[in-house]
Amino acid sequence: MYTDAVVIAGIVTVLLMVGFFVGVGIFVFKDSKHQLGDHGRHSEPSAQNGHKH
């Protein structure tokens, strides 16, 4: 199979795009999981403080 610079550049570009979107997906998944935990932690003390006052 004959591969020239354009084909190699195209394959590299596609691999970089796939890697970027996988990285963004992992970041969003971890961040959403982290924020759900933070909201739970932040809501409990504020609710307790509201009940104490």
N, C-alpha and C positions, 0 to 999 in steps of 0.2 A: 504494500500500500504506500502510495506516495503522499508524504505530508510536507507541506511547505510552511513558511512562517505564518501565513494567514490562518491555516487550520490549527496550528499550535496555539496561536494567540487566541483564537476563538474558544478552544478547549480550556485554556487557562482562565479566560474571562468567565466562562460558565462555571467552572469550579470555584472561582473566587466569589461569584454571586451566590452560589449554593451555600458556601461556607459562611458568608455574611448573613444570609437569612436564617441559617441554622443557629448561628450565634445570637442573633436578635431574638429568635424564638426562645432559646434557652434563657436569655436575660429576662424576657417578659414573663416567662413561666416562674422563674425564681423570684422576681420582683413582686408579682401578683401574690404569690404564696407568702412572701415576707410582709407585704402590706396588710394582708388579711390578718396575720398574727399581730401586727402593730395596732391595727384598729381595735382588735379585741382587747389588747393590753391597755390601750389608751381609754377605751370606753369604760372599762371596769373601774379604774380609780376615779374618773370623773363622775360616774354614777354613784360610787360610794361617797365621794365628797358632797355630791348633791343631797344624798340622804342624810348625811351628818349635819349639814347646815339646816 
